[in-house]
């Protein structure tokens, strides 16, 4: 059978039923995307390779235990595992990644995981209150756009209508808010993790 034309769900099932080649096909099919995602967060080839391997070790253990139940959502599940391992890596090294000021920058990504245990919930609460305190240091126009975008999840079109500025101005304020947030974090040597 030609495995390269089968779905992820079929391959996961085949692997769980003992077909080792199905796992090889899954890894080959998605390795570039997953590795690129990890590397875009850690900017270190060796670290990215380690996290990539750890991701698939976790995938294999979960599949072997029969604990996988993400019906047809294999790649989002694997990406979530790799994302969590990236966060764990930065926590272990007691530092957070430096992001470029582009669309990948999301200081709030460290506080958006729903399956947190009690300790992580406390850390999440602390990080959220630290972030809110930092936001208070921003100029009013930037703070307004950031709060609307992040906490109210408004589109830039809605923000522009509500604030009476162009979409480009709203985008610019968001960009400067993120840049200034980084400066405040650096100035106070704040680590947004435990």
Backbone as JSON Lines, residues from 0, in Angstrom:
{"i":0,"aa":"X","n":[0.84,-1.2,0.0],"ca":[0.0,0.0,0.0],"c":[0.88,1.25,0.0]}
{"i":1,"aa":"X","n":[0.45,2.28,-0.71],"ca":[1.2,3.53,-0.76],"c":[0.79,4.42,0.41]}
{"i":2,"aa":"X","n":[1.64,4.45,1.47],"ca":[1.32,5.2,2.68],"c":[1.29,6.7,2.46]}
{"i":3,"aa":"X","n":[2.04,7.18,1.46],"ca":[2.14,8.63,1.26],"c":[0.81,9.25,0.83]}
{"i":4,"aa":"X","n":[-0.15,8.41,0.39],"ca":[-1.43,8.96,-0.05],"c":[-2.53,8.78,0.98]}
{"i":5,"aa":"X","n":[-2.19,8.25,2.16],"ca":[-3.2,8.0,3.18],"c":[-3.31,9.2,4.14]}
{"i":6,"aa":"X","n":[-4.39,9.24,4.89],"ca":[-4.61,10.34,5.83],"c":[-3.79,10.12,7.1]}
{"i":7,"aa":"X","n":[-3.59,11.2,7.84],"ca":[-2.9,11.1,9.12],"c":[-3.64,10.14,10.05]}
{"i":8,"aa":"X","n":[-4.97,10.26,10.07],"ca":[-5.78,9.42,10.96],"c":[-5.57,7.94,10.64]}
{"i":9,"aa":"X","n":[-5.51,7.61,9.37],"ca":[-5.28,6.22,8.96],"c":[-3.91,5.75,9.44]}
{"i":10,"aa":"X","n":[-2.9,6.62,9.25],"ca":[-1.54,6.26,9.66],"c":[-1.43,6.09,11.17]}
{"i":11,"aa":"X","n":[-2.08,6.96,11.92],"ca":[-2.07,6.86,13.38],"c":[-2.68,5.51,13.78]}
{"i":12,"aa":"X","n":[-3.8,5.18,13.17],"ca":[-4.47,3.91,13.45],"c":[-3.57,2.72,13.1]}
{"i":13,"aa":"X","n":[-2.95,2.8,11.93],"ca":[-2.06,1.72,11.49],"c":[-0.9,1.54,12.47]}
{"i":14,"aa":"X","n":[-0.33,2.65,12.93],"ca":[0.79,2.57,13.89],"c":[0.31,1.97,15.21]}
{"i":15,"aa":"X","n":[-0.86,2.39,15.66],"ca":[-1.39,1.87,16.93],"c":[-1.7,0.37,16.82]}
{"i":16,"aa":"X","n":[-1.87,-0.1,15.59],"ca":[-2.1,-1.53,15.36],"c":[-0.83,-2.27,14.95]}
{"i":17,"aa":"X","n":[0.33,-1.64,15.21],"ca":[1.6,-2.34,15.03],"c":[2.39,-2.05,13.77]}
{"i":18,"aa":"X","n":[1.92,-1.17,12.9],"ca":[2.66,-0.89,11.66],"c":[3.65,0.26,11.89]}
{"i":19,"aa":"X","n":[4.91,-0.12,12.16],"ca":[5.95,0.88,12.47],"c":[6.19,1.84,11.31]}
{"i":20,"aa":"X","n":[6.04,1.37,10.08],"ca":[6.3,2.22,8.92],"c":[5.31,3.38,8.85]}
{"i":21,"aa":"X","n":[4.13,3.21,9.45],"ca":[3.13,4.29,9.45],"c":[3.66,5.49,10.24]}
{"i":22,"aa":"X","n":[4.37,5.23,11.34],"ca":[4.94,6.32,12.12],"c":[6.03,7.04,11.33]}
{"i":23,"aa":"X","n":[6.86,6.28,10.63],"ca":[7.91,6.9,9.79],"c":[7.29,7.84,8.78]}
{"i":24,"aa":"X","n":[6.2,7.41,8.17],"ca":[5.52,8.24,7.18],"c":[4.98,9.52,7.83]}
{"i":25,"aa":"X","n":[4.37,9.39,9.02],"ca":[3.85,10.56,9.72],"c":[4.97,11.56,10.04]}
{"i":26,"aa":"X","n":[6.09,11.04,10.54],"ca":[7.22,11.92,10.89],"c":[7.75,12.6,9.64]}
{"i":27,"aa":"X","n":[7.97,11.82,8.59],"ca":[8.49,12.41,7.34],"c":[7.54,13.44,6.75]}
{"i":28,"aa":"X","n":[6.26,13.16,6.86],"ca":[5.24,14.05,6.3],"c":[5.23,15.42,7.0]}
{"i":29,"aa":"X","n":[5.47,15.43,8.31],"ca":[5.3,16.66,9.08],"c":[6.58,17.22,9.69]}
{"i":30,"aa":"X","n":[7.72,16.53,9.48],"ca":[8.93,16.95,10.21],"c":[9.36,18.38,9.89]}
{"i":31,"aa":"X","n":[9.24,18.8,8.63],"ca":[9.69,20.15,8.26],"c":[8.86,21.21,8.96]}
{"i":32,"aa":"X","n":[7.56,21.02,8.97],"ca":[6.67,22.01,9.59],"c":[6.89,22.09,11.1]}
{"i":33,"aa":"X","n":[7.0,20.93,11.74],"ca":[7.16,20.9,13.2],"c":[8.54,21.43,13.59]}
{"i":34,"aa":"X","n":[9.58,20.97,12.89],"ca":[10.94,21.44,13.19],"c":[11.04,22.96,12.98]}
{"i":35,"aa":"X","n":[10.46,23.45,11.88],"ca":[10.51,24.9,11.59],"c":[9.81,25.69,12.68]}
{"i":36,"aa":"X","n":[8.67,25.18,13.16],"ca":[7.94,25.85,14.24],"c":[8.82,25.93,15.5]}
{"i":37,"aa":"X","n":[9.42,24.8,15.86],"ca":[10.27,24.76,17.07],"c":[11.46,25.71,16.9]}
{"i":38,"aa":"X","n":[12.11,25.63,15.74],"ca":[13.29,26.47,15.52],"c":[12.93,27.95,15.56]}
{"i":39,"aa":"X","n":[11.73,28.3,15.07],"ca":[11.32,29.72,15.07],"c":[11.14,30.26,16.48]}
{"i":40,"aa":"X","n":[11.05,29.37,17.46],"ca":[10.9,29.8,18.86],"c":[12.24,29.79,19.6]}
{"i":41,"aa":"X","n":[13.11,28.82,19.3],"ca":[14.35,28.68,20.09],"c":[15.59,29.21,19.38]}
{"i":42,"aa":"X","n":[15.55,29.35,18.07],"ca":[16.68,29.87,17.27],"c":[18.0,29.16,17.57]}
{"i":43,"aa":"X","n":[17.95,27.86,17.8],"ca":[19.15,27.07,18.06],"c":[18.92,25.68,17.47]}
{"i":44,"aa":"X","n":[19.78,25.31,16.5],"ca":[19.59,24.06,15.78],"c":[19.58,22.84,16.71]}
{"i":45,"aa":"X","n":[20.57,22.77,17.61],"ca":[20.67,21.62,18.5],"c":[19.47,21.51,19.43]}
{"i":46,"aa":"X","n":[19.09,22.65,20.01],"ca":[17.93,22.66,20.91],"c":[16.68,22.26,20.14]}
{"i":47,"aa":"X","n":[16.51,22.82,18.94],"ca":[15.34,22.5,18.12],"c":[15.28,21.0,17.81]}
{"i":48,"aa":"X","n":[16.44,20.41,17.5],"ca":[16.47,18.96,17.21],"c":[16.1,18.15,18.45]}
{"i":49,"aa":"X","n":[16.62,18.58,19.62],"ca":[16.28,17.87,20.87],"c":[14.78,17.94,21.14]}
{"i":50,"aa":"X","n":[14.21,19.14,21.0],"ca":[12.78,19.31,21.28],"c":[11.95,18.53,20.25]}
{"i":51,"aa":"X","n":[12.41,18.53,19.0],"ca":[11.72,17.77,17.95],"c":[11.69,16.28,18.33]}
{"i":52,"aa":"X","n":[12.85,15.75,18.76],"ca":[12.91,14.33,19.16],"c":[12.02,14.07,20.37]}
{"i":53,"aa":"X","n":[12.09,14.98,21.36],"ca":[11.25,14.82,22.56],"c":[9.77,14.83,22.2]}
{"i":54,"aa":"X","n":[9.42,15.68,21.21],"ca":[8.02,15.75,20.76],"c":[7.57,14.38,20.27]}
{"i":55,"aa":"X","n":[8.39,13.75,19.42],"ca":[7.98,12.46,18.86],"c":[8.1,11.32,19.87]}
{"i":56,"aa":"X","n":[8.97,11.46,20.86],"ca":[9.01,10.46,21.93],"c":[7.68,10.5,22.68]}
{"i":57,"aa":"X","n":[7.21,11.72,22.95],"ca":[5.93,11.89,23.65],"c":[4.77,11.36,22.78]}
{"i":58,"aa":"X","n":[4.83,11.65,21.48],"ca":[3.81,11.16,20.56],"c":[3.78,9.63,20.58]}
{"i":59,"aa":"X","n":[4.96,9.01,20.49],"ca":[5.05,7.54,20.46],"c":[4.5,6.95,21.76]}
{"i":60,"aa":"X","n":[4.93,7.52,22.9],"ca":[4.45,7.0,24.2],"c":[2.93,7.08,24.3]}
{"i":61,"aa":"X","n":[2.39,8.23,23.87],"ca":[0.93,8.41,23.94],"c":[0.22,7.42,23.03]}
{"i":62,"aa":"X","n":[0.73,7.24,21.82],"ca":[0.1,6.31,20.87],"c":[0.22,4.87,21.38]}
{"i":63,"aa":"X","n":[1.39,4.51,21.93],"ca":[1.6,3.13,22.41],"c":[0.68,2.82,23.59]}
{"i":64,"aa":"X","n":[0.41,3.84,24.41],"ca":[-0.5,3.64,25.55],"c":[-1.95,3.58,25.09]}
{"i":65,"aa":"X","n":[-2.19,3.93,23.83],"ca":[-3.57,3.99,23.32],"c":[-4.33,5.19,23.86]}
{"i":66,"aa":"X","n":[-3.57,6.22,24.29],"ca":[-4.19,7.39,24.91],"c":[-4.49,8.52,23.93]}
{"i":67,"aa":"X","n":[-4.26,8.29,22.66],"ca":[-4.52,9.32,21.65],"c":[-5.99,9.28,21.25]}
{"i":68,"aa":"X","n":[-6.65,10.43,21.33],"ca":[-8.06,10.46,20.91],"c":[-8.41,11.8,20.28]}
{"i":69,"aa":"X","n":[-7.52,12.3,19.45],"ca":[-7.71,13.63,18.84],"c":[-8.34,13.52,17.44]}
{"i":70,"aa":"X","n":[-9.3,12.65,17.27],"ca":[-9.91,12.35,15.96],"c":[-9.55,13.31,14.83]}
{"i":71,"aa":"X","n":[-8.65,12.86,13.97],"ca":[-8.34,13.62,12.76],"c":[-7.59,14.93,13.0]}
{"i":72,"aa":"X","n":[-7.11,15.14,14.21],"ca":[-6.41,16.39,14.5],"c":[-4.97,16.1,14.9]}
{"i":73,"aa":"X","n":[-4.32,15.22,14.18],"ca":[-2.97,14.79,14.53],"c":[-1.97,15.95,14.56]}
{"i":74,"aa":"X","n":[-1.91,16.73,13.48],"ca":[-0.88,17.78,13.41],"c":[-1.12,18.87,14.47]}
{"i":75,"aa":"X","n":[-2.35,19.37,14.71],"ca":[-2.51,20.35,15.8],"c":[-2.1,19.77,17.16]}
{"i":76,"aa":"X","n":[-2.37,18.48,17.37],"ca":[-2.0,17.82,18.62],"c":[-0.48,17.78,18.78]}
{"i":77,"aa":"X","n":[0.23,17.39,17.71],"ca":[1.69,17.33,17.76],"c":[2.27,18.74,17.94]}
{"i":78,"aa":"X","n":[1.69,19.73,17.28],"ca":[2.17,21.11,17.42],"c":[1.98,21.59,18.86]}
{"i":79,"aa":"X","n":[0.88,21.19,19.48],"ca":[0.63,21.58,20.87],"c":[1.68,20.96,21.79]}
{"i":80,"aa":"X","n":[2.01,19.68,21.53],"ca":[3.05,19.01,22.32],"c":[4.37,19.76,22.15]}
{"i":81,"aa":"X","n":[4.75,20.08,20.91],"ca":[6.04,20.76,20.69],"c":[6.02,22.15,21.32]}
{"i":82,"aa":"X","n":[4.89,22.85,21.25],"ca":[4.77,24.18,21.86],"c":[4.99,24.08,23.38]}
{"i":83,"aa":"X","n":[4.36,23.07,24.01],"ca":[4.52,22.89,25.45],"c":[5.96,22.54,25.82]}
{"i":84,"aa":"X","n":[6.62,21.75,24.99],"ca":[8.02,21.4,25.25],"c":[8.93,22.61,25.09]}
{"i":85,"aa":"X","n":[8.62,23.5,24.14],"ca":[9.38,24.75,23.99],"c":[9.24,25.59,25.27]}
{"i":86,"aa":"X","n":[8.01,25.71,25.76],"ca":[7.79,26.48,27.0],"c":[8.54,25.83,28.16]}
{"i":87,"aa":"X","n":[8.49,24.49,28.25],"ca":[9.22,23.79,29.31],"c":[10.72,24.08,29.21]}
{"i":88,"aa":"X","n":[11.24,24.09,27.99],"ca":[12.66,24.37,27.78],"c":[13.03,25.75,28.34]}
{"i":89,"aa":"X","n":[12.22,26.75,28.04],"ca":[12.52,28.1,28.52],"c":[12.34,28.21,30.04]}
{"i":90,"aa":"X","n":[11.36,27.49,30.57],"ca":[11.18,27.5,32.03],"c":[12.39,26.89,32.72]}
{"i":91,"aa":"X","n":[12.87,25.75,32.18],"ca":[14.03,25.08,32.78],"c":[15.25,25.99,32.76]}
{"i":92,"aa":"X","n":[15.39,26.74,31.7],"ca":[16.54,27.63,31.57],"c":[16.27,29.01,32.15]}
{"i":93,"aa":"X","n":[15.11,29.14,32.78],"ca":[14.72,30.37,33.47],"c":[14.82,31.61,32.6]}
{"i":94,"aa":"X","n":[14.42,31.47,31.34],"ca":[14.39,32.65,30.48],"c":[13.31,32.46,29.44]}
{"i":95,"aa":"X","n":[12.84,33.55,28.93],"ca":[11.83,33.47,27.89],"c":[12.49,33.83,26.56]}
{"i":96,"aa":"X","n":[11.92,33.37,25.45],"ca":[12.54,33.63,24.15],"c":[12.49,35.11,23.78]}
{"i":97,"aa":"X","n":[13.45,35.5,22.95],"ca":[13.36,36.84,22.39],"c":[12.68,36.69,21.05]}
{"i":98,"aa":"X","n":[11.67,37.49,20.83],"ca":[10.9,37.42,19.59],"c":[11.24,38.62,18.73]}
{"i":99,"aa":"X","n":[11.18,38.4,17.44],"ca":[11.24,39.53,16.52],"c":[9.93,40.3,16.68]}
{"i":100,"aa":"X","n":[9.93,41.57,16.37],"ca":[8.67,42.31,16.43],"c":[7.92,42.13,15.12]}
{"i":101,"aa":"X","n":[7.4,40.93,14.94],"ca":[6.59,40.65,13.75],"c":[5.35,39.9,14.19]}
{"i":102,"aa":"X","n":[4.65,39.32,13.26],"ca":[3.38,38.69,13.6],"c":[3.56,37.47,14.51]}
{"i":103,"aa":"X","n":[4.78,36.92,14.61],"ca":[5.01,35.78,15.49],"c":[5.08,36.2,16.95]}
{"i":104,"aa":"X","n":[5.34,37.48,17.2],"ca":[5.52,37.92,18.59],"c":[4.21,37.83,19.32]}
{"i":105,"aa":"X","n":[4.18,37.04,20.36],"ca":[2.97,36.94,21.15],"c":[3.35,36.64,22.59]}
{"i":106,"aa":"X","n":[3.53,37.69,23.34],"ca":[3.93,37.55,24.74],"c":[2.88,36.79,25.52]}
{"i":107,"aa":"X","n":[1.65,36.76,24.98],"ca":[0.55,36.13,25.69],"c":[0.46,34.64,25.41]}
{"i":108,"aa":"X","n":[1.3,34.12,24.5],"ca":[1.21,32.7,24.19],"c":[1.57,31.85,25.4]}
{"i":109,"aa":"X","n":[2.35,32.38,26.33],"ca":[2.73,31.59,27.5],"c":[1.58,31.46,28.49]}
{"i":110,"aa":"X","n":[0.48,32.17,28.27],"ca":[-0.62,32.1,29.24],"c":[-1.92,31.62,28.6]}
{"i":111,"aa":"X","n":[-1.8,30.86,27.5],"ca":[-3.04,30.51,26.8],"c":[-3.33,29.01,26.79]}
{"i":112,"aa":"X","n":[-2.73,28.23,27.68],"ca":[-2.95,26.79,27.69],"c":[-4.07,26.45,28.66]}
{"i":113,"aa":"X","n":[-5.09,25.74,28.19],"ca":[-6.23,25.44,29.02],"c":[-6.05,24.29,29.99]}
{"i":114,"aa":"X","n":[-5.14,23.35,29.72],"ca":[-5.0,22.16,30.57],"c":[-3.89,22.34,31.59]}
{"i":115,"aa":"X","n":[-4.07,23.23,32.53],"ca":[-2.99,23.5,33.47],"c":[-3.28,22.89,34.83]}
{"i":116,"aa":"X","n":[-2.22,22.32,35.45],"ca":[-2.41,21.82,36.81],"c":[-2.36,22.99,37.79]}
{"i":117,"aa":"X","n":[-2.52,22.71,39.08],"ca":[-2.63,23.78,40.08],"c":[-1.39,24.68,40.1]}
{"i":118,"aa":"X","n":[-0.21,24.08,40.05],"ca":[1.02,24.9,40.08],"c":[1.09,25.8,38.86]}
{"i":119,"aa":"X","n":[0.79,25.22,37.71],"ca":[0.83,26.01,36.48],"c":[-0.24,27.09,36.5]}
{"i":120,"aa":"X","n":[-1.39,26.79,37.12],"ca":[-2.45,27.81,37.23],"c":[-1.94,29.01,38.03]}
{"i":121,"aa":"X","n":[-1.19,28.71,39.12],"ca":[-0.64,29.8,39.93],"c":[0.36,30.62,39.13]}
{"i":122,"aa":"X","n":[1.23,29.92,38.38],"ca":[2.22,30.6,37.54],"c":[1.49,31.46,36.51]}
{"i":123,"aa":"X","n":[0.46,30.86,35.89],"ca":[-0.32,31.57,34.87],"c":[-0.92,32.84,35.46]}
{"i":124,"aa":"X","n":[-1.49,32.73,36.68],"ca":[-2.08,33.9,37.34],"c":[-1.04,34.97,37.61]}
{"i":125,"aa":"X","n":[0.16,34.54,38.05],"ca":[1.24,35.49,38.33],"c":[1.69,36.18,37.05]}
{"i":126,"aa":"X","n":[1.85,35.39,35.98],"ca":[2.28,35.97,34.7],"c":[1.24,36.96,34.21]}
{"i":127,"aa":"X","n":[-0.06,36.58,34.31],"ca":[-1.11,37.48,33.86],"c":[-1.08,38.8,34.64]}
{"i":128,"aa":"X","n":[-0.88,38.72,35.96],"ca":[-0.86,39.97,36.72],"c":[0.39,40.78,36.4]}
{"i":129,"aa":"X","n":[1.53,40.1,36.16],"ca":[2.75,40.82,35.75],"c":[2.53,41.54,34.42]}
{"i":130,"aa":"X","n":[1.9,40.83,33.48],"ca":[1.66,41.41,32.15],"c":[0.72,42.61,32.28]}
{"i":131,"aa":"X","n":[-0.33,42.48,33.08],"ca":[-1.27,43.61,33.25],"c":[-0.56,44.83,33.85]}
{"i":132,"aa":"X","n":[0.34,44.58,34.82],"ca":[1.1,45.69,35.42],"c":[1.98,46.37,34.37]}
{"i":133,"aa":"X","n":[2.61,45.55,33.52],"ca":[3.46,46.09,32.46],"c":[2.65,46.92,31.48]}
{"i":134,"aa":"X","n":[1.46,46.44,31.16],"ca":[0.6,47.14,30.2],"c":[0.26,48.54,30.73]}
{"i":135,"aa":"X","n":[0.11,48.67,32.04],"ca":[-0.21,49.97,32.64],"c":[0.87,51.02,32.36]}
{"i":136,"aa":"X","n":[2.1,50.57,32.09],"ca":[3.19,51.51,31.81],"c":[3.19,52.04,30.37]}
{"i":137,"aa":"X","n":[2.32,51.47,29.54],"ca":[2.28,51.9,28.13],"c":[1.55,53.23,27.98]}
{"i":138,"aa":"X","n":[1.88,53.99,26.91],"ca":[1.09,55.19,26.61],"c":[-0.37,54.8,26.39]}
{"i":139,"aa":"X","n":[-1.28,55.7,26.74],"ca":[-2.71,55.4,26.74],"c":[-3.22,54.85,25.41]}
{"i":140,"aa":"X","n":[-2.83,55.46,24.27],"ca":[-3.35,55.01,22.97],"c":[-2.89,53.58,22.65]}
{"i":141,"aa":"X","n":[-1.64,53.25,23.02],"ca":[-1.13,51.9,22.78],"c":[-1.81,50.9,23.71]}
{"i":142,"aa":"X","n":[-1.97,51.3,24.97],"ca":[-2.61,50.42,25.95],"c":[-4.03,50.09,25.5]}
{"i":143,"aa":"X","n":[-4.75,51.1,25.01],"ca":[-6.13,50.92,24.58],"c":[-6.23,49.88,23.46]}
{"i":144,"aa":"X","n":[-5.37,50.01,22.44],"ca":[-5.4,49.07,21.31],"c":[-5.01,47.66,21.78]}
{"i":145,"aa":"X","n":[-3.97,47.57,22.6],"ca":[-3.5,46.27,23.09],"c":[-4.6,45.56,23.89]}
{"i":146,"aa":"X","n":[-5.27,46.27,24.78],"ca":[-6.33,45.67,25.59],"c":[-7.49,45.2,24.72]}
{"i":147,"aa":"X","n":[-7.86,46.04,23.73],"ca":[-8.96,45.66,22.83],"c":[-8.6,44.41,22.03]}
{"i":148,"aa":"X","n":[-7.37,44.36,21.55],"ca":[-6.93,43.27,20.69],"c":[-6.76,41.97,21.48]}
{"i":149,"aa":"X","n":[-6.06,42.05,22.61],"ca":[-5.7,40.84,23.34],"c":[-6.8,40.36,24.28]}
{"i":150,"aa":"X","n":[-7.36,41.27,25.06],"ca":[-8.33,40.84,26.07],"c":[-9.76,40.81,25.55]}
{"i":151,"aa":"X","n":[-10.08,41.69,24.62],"ca":[-11.44,41.68,24.06],"c":[-11.49,40.95,22.72]}
{"i":152,"aa":"X","n":[-10.3,40.55,22.21],"ca":[-10.19,39.8,20.96],"c":[-10.89,40.49,19.79]}
{"i":153,"aa":"X","n":[-10.77,41.83,19.75],"ca":[-11.39,42.6,18.67],"c":[-10.5,42.6,17.43]}
{"i":154,"aa":"X","n":[-11.1,42.67,16.26],"ca":[-10.32,42.78,15.02],"c":[-9.79,44.21,14.91]}
{"i":155,"aa":"X","n":[-8.75,44.39,14.1],"ca":[-8.21,45.74,13.91],"c":[-9.24,46.65,13.24]}
{"i":156,"aa":"X","n":[-10.13,46.05,12.45],"ca":[-11.19,46.85,11.81],"c":[-12.13,47.41,12.9]}
{"i":157,"aa":"X","n":[-12.53,46.54,13.85],"ca":[-13.4,46.98,14.95],"c":[-12.69,48.0,15.84]}
{"i":158,"aa":"X","n":[-11.41,47.75,16.1],"ca":[-10.64,48.69,16.94],"c":[-10.59,50.05,16.26]}
{"i":159,"aa":"X","n":[-10.34,50.04,14.95],"ca":[-10.24,51.3,14.21],"c":[-11.57,52.06,14.27]}
{"i":160,"aa":"X","n":[-12.69,51.32,14.13],"ca":[-14.01,51.98,14.2],"c":[-14.28,52.53,15.6]}
{"i":161,"aa":"X","n":[-13.93,51.76,16.62],"ca":[-14.23,52.19,17.99],"c":[-13.35,53.35,18.45]}
{"i":162,"aa":"X","n":[-12.1,53.39,17.97],"ca":[-11.19,54.44,18.42],"c":[-11.17,55.64,17.47]}
{"i":163,"aa":"X","n":[-11.78,55.48,16.3],"ca":[-11.83,56.59,15.35],"c":[-10.52,56.85,14.63]}
{"i":164,"aa":"X","n":[-9.66,55.82,14.53],"ca":[-8.41,55.96,13.78],"c":[-8.41,54.95,12.64]}
{"i":165,"aa":"X","n":[-7.49,55.12,11.69],"ca":[-7.42,54.17,10.57],"c":[-6.91,52.81,11.05]}
{"i":166,"aa":"X","n":[-7.16,51.78,10.24],"ca":[-6.68,50.44,10.58],"c":[-5.15,50.47,10.69]}
{"i":167,"aa":"X","n":[-4.48,51.19,9.78],"ca":[-3.02,51.28,9.82],"c":[-2.53,51.91,11.12]}
{"i":168,"aa":"X","n":[-3.24,52.93,11.59],"ca":[-2.86,53.57,12.86],"c":[-3.04,52.58,14.01]}
{"i":169,"aa":"X","n":[-4.15,51.84,14.0],"ca":[-4.4,50.84,15.05],"c":[-3.3,49.77,15.03]}
{"i":170,"aa":"X","n":[-2.95,49.31,13.82],"ca":[-1.87,48.32,13.68],"c":[-0.55,48.89,14.21]}
{"i":171,"aa":"X","n":[-0.27,50.13,13.86],"ca":[0.96,50.78,14.31],"c":[1.01,50.89,15.82]}
{"i":172,"aa":"X","n":[-0.12,51.27,16.43],"ca":[-0.16,51.38,17.89],"c":[0.07,50.03,18.55]}
{"i":173,"aa":"X","n":[-0.49,48.98,17.96],"ca":[-0.29,47.63,18.51],"c":[1.19,47.25,18.41]}
{"i":174,"aa":"X","n":[1.78,47.54,17.27],"ca":[3.19,47.21,17.06],"c":[4.06,47.95,18.08]}
{"i":175,"aa":"X","n":[3.8,49.26,18.26],"ca":[4.59,50.03,19.22],"c":[4.32,49.57,20.65]}
{"i":176,"aa":"X","n":[3.08,49.15,20.92],"ca":[2.76,48.64,22.26],"c":[3.62,47.42,22.57]}
{"i":177,"aa":"X","n":[3.76,46.51,21.59],"ca":[4.57,45.31,21.79],"c":[6.05,45.66,21.92]}
{"i":178,"aa":"X","n":[6.52,46.59,21.1],"ca":[7.92,47.02,21.2],"c":[8.18,47.63,22.58]}
{"i":179,"aa":"X","n":[7.27,48.52,23.02],"ca":[7.45,49.17,24.32],"c":[7.31,48.18,25.47]}
{"i":180,"aa":"X","n":[6.45,47.19,25.32],"ca":[6.32,46.16,26.33],"c":[7.64,45.42,26.5]}
{"i":181,"aa":"X","n":[8.27,45.11,25.36],"ca":[9.59,44.45,25.42],"c":[10.6,45.32,26.14]}
{"i":182,"aa":"X","n":[10.58,46.63,25.86],"ca":[11.53,47.55,26.52],"c":[11.3,47.57,28.02]}
{"i":183,"aa":"X","n":[10.03,47.6,28.43],"ca":[9.71,47.61,29.85],"c":[10.19,46.32,30.51]}
{"i":184,"aa":"X","n":[9.96,45.19,29.83],"ca":[10.39,43.89,30.34],"c":[11.91,43.88,30.51]}
{"i":185,"aa":"X","n":[12.63,44.35,29.48],"ca":[14.09,44.39,29.54],"c":[14.57,45.34,30.63]}
{"i":186,"aa":"X","n":[13.93,46.51,30.73],"ca":[14.34,47.53,31.7],"c":[14.25,46.99,33.12]}
{"i":187,"aa":"X","n":[13.19,46.24,33.4],"ca":[12.99,45.74,34.76],"c":[13.55,44.33,34.95]}
{"i":188,"aa":"X","n":[14.22,43.8,33.9],"ca":[14.75,42.41,33.94],"c":[13.69,41.41,34.4]}
{"i":189,"aa":"X","n":[12.51,41.54,33.83],"ca":[11.4,40.66,34.23],"c":[11.46,39.37,33.42]}
{"i":190,"aa":"X","n":[11.26,38.25,34.11],"ca":[11.15,36.96,33.44],"c":[9.7,36.53,33.59]}
{"i":191,"aa":"X","n":[9.0,36.39,32.46],"ca":[7.57,36.06,32.51],"c":[7.35,34.55,32.56]}
{"i":192,"aa":"X","n":[7.98,33.92,33.52],"ca":[7.82,32.47,33.74],"c":[8.45,32.16,35.08]}
{"i":193,"aa":"X","n":[8.3,30.88,35.53],"ca":[8.91,30.58,36.83],"c":[10.32,30.09,36.67]}
